[in-house]
Amino acid sequence: MTANYLVAQLINGLAVGSVYALIGVGYSMVYTILYLINFAHGDVIMFGTMAALAFIGMGVPPVLALILGCVVGAALGLGVERVAYRPVRHAPRTVPMISALGAGLVISSVAQGLWGPDVMSFPQLIPRGTVSVGGFSLPAQPLVILAIAGVLVGVASLLLERTRWGRATRCVCQDLVAAELMGIPVNRLIPAIYAIGGLIGVAGCSLFAMYFNAVWVQMGALATTKAWAAAMLGGVGNFYGAFVGGLLLGLAEAAAVVFAGSLFKDGASLVIIVAVLLLRPNGLFGTAATQRS
């Protein structure tokens, strides 16, 4: 086992972890505002990724196809909020969750009807070559994926922290009813959160599909399971924390593959999550919050 191999696996782990974190941002955005898990998120980002693949198959330039796929994800996010969440926003918490599950089933059924249940290859839009850094030969694709995911997570975090829209979002997080009474356009703000979550999620899912060279109808469930685990590890609602949590998750999986074999990959990441949450139930960077009624 050479040093070059270990460094390459380290980069691979960081890249996969950054994708988990990027997808987890969509979960965190919705949870931060409404304290609800968007169970349709995985199906939304899967549909957007498969739409991007369909656009590429139609001859659309790859970069434009990915942008269009992200737009499809944003539009679906808006639709889920309008149809599945808004009518039951003030209902008991289990009602919107079940409604979202139904929306996700509809989206996945439509996707299967359009593209079938089989696994399809995703074009390698980022080269799989190697680059030399400090005497090490490192895989180029994971480095690019890590950079793209880091930039997108940073942009999303800055959007919520530094803009007027972000300040309004934080007001809604503190008290939805009071924000409405103070004149904040909640019915425009919340759909925007769902749309941005869908857009960023499709970007992350597309990177996931490129890395694993595969896209299929059930990929959203796999990707979002790991993404939610990353968000919990870092602290739900903290985007920098979710990014660090995703990196730790990816590193744990890479270390398990190197030292124990691929069969232990998922188990190793779950052990780390359980250990961290036993010591810090709110995640590494999360803070305790008072539950709203």
C-alpha positions in Angstrom: 0.0 0.0 0.0 1.8 3.1 -1.3 1.6 6.7 0.0 0.3 7.7 -3.4 -2.6 5.2 -3.1 -3.5 6.5 0.4 -3.5 10.1 -0.8 -5.6 9.2 -3.8 -8.1 7.5 -1.5 -8.1 10.5 0.8 -9.1 12.7 -2.2 -11.8 10.2 -3.2 -13.2 10.2 0.3 -13.2 14.0 0.4 -14.9 14.3 -3.0 -17.7 11.8 -2.1 -18.2 13.5 1.2 -18.5 16.9 -0.4 -21.2 15.5 -2.7 -23.1 14.2 0.4 -22.8 17.6 2.0 -24.0 19.4 -1.1 -27.1 17.2 -1.4 -27.7 17.6 2.4 -27.9 21.4 2.0 -31.4 21.0 0.5 -32.5 19.0 3.5 -31.0 21.5 5.9 -32.6 24.5 4.2 -36.2 23.1 4.6 -35.6 21.7 8.1 -34.1 25.0 9.3 -37.3 26.9 8.4 -40.1 24.4 9.0 -38.5 21.7 11.1 -39.8 19.2 8.6 -37.8 16.6 6.6 -38.6 16.9 2.9 -39.1 13.3 2.1 -39.6 14.1 -1.6 -36.1 15.7 -1.9 -34.4 12.5 -3.1 -37.0 12.0 -5.9 -36.8 15.6 -6.9 -33.0 15.6 -7.3 -33.1 12.2 -9.1 -35.7 13.5 -11.6 -33.6 16.6 -12.3 -30.4 14.5 -12.8 -32.2 12.1 -15.2 -33.7 15.1 -17.0 -30.1 16.4 -17.4 -29.1 13.1 -18.9 -32.1 13.2 -21.2 -31.1 16.7 -22.4 -27.6 15.5 -23.1 -29.1 12.6 -25.1 -31.1 15.1 -27.2 -27.8 16.8 -28.2 -28.0 19.7 -25.8 -24.4 20.9 -24.8 -23.5 19.2 -21.5 -23.1 22.3 -19.4 -26.4 23.7 -20.6 -28.0 20.3 -20.0 -26.9 20.3 -16.4 -28.2 23.8 -15.9 -31.5 22.8 -17.4 -31.6 19.7 -15.1 -31.0 22.0 -12.1 -33.9 24.2 -13.3 -36.1 21.1 -13.5 -35.1 20.3 -9.9 -36.0 23.8 -8.8 -39.3 23.7 -10.6 -40.1 20.4 -8.9 -39.2 21.7 -5.6 -41.6 24.6 -6.1 -44.3 22.1 -7.1 -43.8 19.9 -4.0 -44.0 22.9 -1.8 -47.2 24.2 -3.4 -49.0 20.9 -3.7 -47.7 18.7 -0.9 -46.6 21.2 1.9 -48.4 24.5 1.7 -52.0 23.1 2.0 -51.0 21.2 5.2 -48.4 23.6 6.5 -50.1 24.2 9.9 -51.4 20.6 10.3 -49.8 18.2 12.7 -46.2 17.5 11.7 -46.8 13.9 10.4 -49.4 15.2 7.9 -46.9 17.1 5.6 -44.4 14.3 5.9 -46.8 11.8 4.6 -47.9 14.3 1.9 -44.3 14.6 0.8 -43.8 10.9 0.7 -46.8 10.7 -1.6 -45.3 13.4 -3.8 -42.0 11.6 -4.0 -43.8 8.4 -5.0 -45.5 10.2 -7.8 -42.3 11.7 -9.0 -40.4 8.4 -9.0 -43.3 6.7 -10.8 -43.2 9.3 -13.5 -39.4 9.0 -13.8 -39.7 5.2 -14.1 -42.4 5.6 -16.7 -40.2 8.0 -18.7 -36.8 6.3 -18.4 -37.4 2.8 -17.1 -36.0 1.1 -14.0 -32.6 0.1 -15.4 -29.2 1.7 -14.4 -27.8 4.0 -17.1 -24.3 5.4 -17.4 -23.8 9.1 -17.0 -21.4 10.9 -19.3 -18.0 11.7 -17.7 -18.1 15.4 -18.2 -15.2 15.8 -15.8 -12.0 14.0 -17.0 -10.9 11.0 -15.1 -7.2 11.6 -15.6 -4.5 12.4 -13.0 -2.6 15.5 -12.0 0.8 15.7 -10.2 0.8 17.6 -7.0 3.8 17.6 -4.7 5.1 14.4 -6.2 1.8 12.6 -5.9 -0.3 11.4 -8.8 -3.8 12.4 -7.8 -7.2 11.6 -9.6 -8.4 14.8 -11.3 -12.1 14.1 -11.2 -12.5 14.0 -7.4 -10.4 17.2 -7.0 -12.8 19.0 -9.4 -15.9 17.6 -7.7 -14.5 18.7 -4.3 -13.9 22.2 -5.6 -17.4 22.5 -7.2 -19.2 21.2 -4.1 -17.2 23.5 -1.8 -18.0 26.6 -3.9 -21.8 25.7 -4.1 -22.1 25.1 -0.4 -20.2 28.4 0.3 -22.5 30.3 -2.0 -25.6 28.8 -0.4 -24.3 29.7 3.0 -23.4 33.2 2.1 -26.8 33.7 0.5 -28.5 32.9 3.8 -26.1 34.8 5.9 -25.3 38.0 3.9 -28.4 38.9 1.9 -31.7 40.6 2.8 -33.5 37.4 1.7 -31.3 35.4 4.0 -32.1 37.7 7.0 -35.8 37.3 6.2 -35.3 33.5 6.1 -33.7 33.6 9.6 -36.7 35.5 10.9 -39.0 32.8 9.5 -36.8 30.2 11.3 -37.4 31.9 14.6 -41.2 32.4 14.4 -43.2 31.7 11.2 -46.4 33.3 12.5 -44.6 36.4 13.8 -42.8 36.8 10.5 -46.1 36.7 8.6 -47.5 39.4 10.9 -44.4 41.6 10.4 -45.0 41.6 6.6 -42.4 39.1 5.5 -43.7 37.4 2.3 -43.6 33.9 3.7 -45.5 32.4 0.7 -42.7 33.6 -1.6 -39.8 32.9 0.8 -40.6 29.3 1.6 -41.1 28.2 -2.1 -37.8 29.9 -2.9 -36.1 27.7 -0.2 -37.6 24.5 -1.8 -36.5 25.7 -5.3 -32.9 26.5 -4.2 -32.7 23.2 -2.3 -33.8 21.3 -5.5 -31.4 23.2 -7.7 -28.4 22.6 -5.5 -29.5 19.0 -4.9 -29.6 18.3 -8.6 -26.1 19.7 -8.9 -24.9 17.4 -6.2 -26.8 14.4 -7.5 -25.2 15.0 -11.0 -21.8 15.0 -9.5 -22.7 11.8 -7.6 -23.8 10.3 -11.0 -20.6 11.4 -12.7 -18.4 10.0 -9.9 -20.1 6.6 -9.9 -20.9 6.6 -13.6 -24.5 5.6 -13.0 -28.0 7.0 -12.8 -31.2 5.2 -11.9 -34.6 5.8 -10.5 -33.7 4.9 -6.9 -30.5 6.8 -6.7 -32.1 9.7 -4.9 -32.9 7.5 -1.9 -29.3 6.3 -1.6 -27.8 9.8 -2.1 -30.1 11.5 0.4 -29.7 8.9 3.1 -26.0 9.7 3.1 -26.7 13.4 2.8 -29.0 13.5 5.8 -26.4 11.5 7.8 -23.8 14.1 6.8 -26.2 16.9 7.9 -26.9 15.3 11.2 -23.2 14.7 11.8 -22.3 18.3 11.2 -25.4 19.8 12.7 -28.7 20.2 10.9 -29.2 23.8 9.7 -25.5 24.6 9.8 -24.2 24.5 6.2 -20.6 24.7 7.1 -21.2 21.9 9.6 -23.0 19.8 7.0 -20.0 20.3 4.7 -17.6 19.2 7.4 -19.9 16.3 8.3 -20.0 15.2 4.7 -16.2 15.3 4.5 -15.9 13.2 7.6 -18.4 10.7 6.3 -16.6 10.4 3.0 -13.2 10.0 4.8 -14.7 7.3 7.0 -16.0 5.3 4.0 -12.6 5.7 2.2 -10.7 4.5 5.3 -13.0 1.5 5.6 -12.4 0.6 2.0 -8.6 0.9 2.3 -8.2 -1.0 5.6 -11.2 -3.3 5.8 -12.8 -3.7 2.4 -15.8 -2.2 0.6 -18.2 -4.4 2.6 -17.5 -2.3 5.7 -17.9 1.1 4.1 -21.4 1.9 5.2 -20.9 0.3 8.6 -17.9 2.5 9.4 -19.7 5.7 8.5 -22.7 4.7 10.7 -20.4 3.9 13.6 -18.9 7.4 13.4 -22.3 9.0 13.2 -23.6 7.1 16.3 -20.4 7.9 18.3 -20.6 11.6 17.5 -24.4 11.9 18.2 -24.0 10.1 21.5 -21.5 12.7 22.6 -23.1 15.7 20.8 -26.8 15.1 20.0 -27.0 18.3 18.0 -24.0 17.4 15.8 -20.5 18.7 15.7 -21.5 22.3 15.0 -25.2 22.3 15.8 -26.8 24.1 18.7 -29.8 23.2 20.8 -33.0 24.8 19.6 -36.4 25.3 21.3 -39.0 23.4 19.5 -41.8 25.5 18.0 -45.4 24.6 18.6 
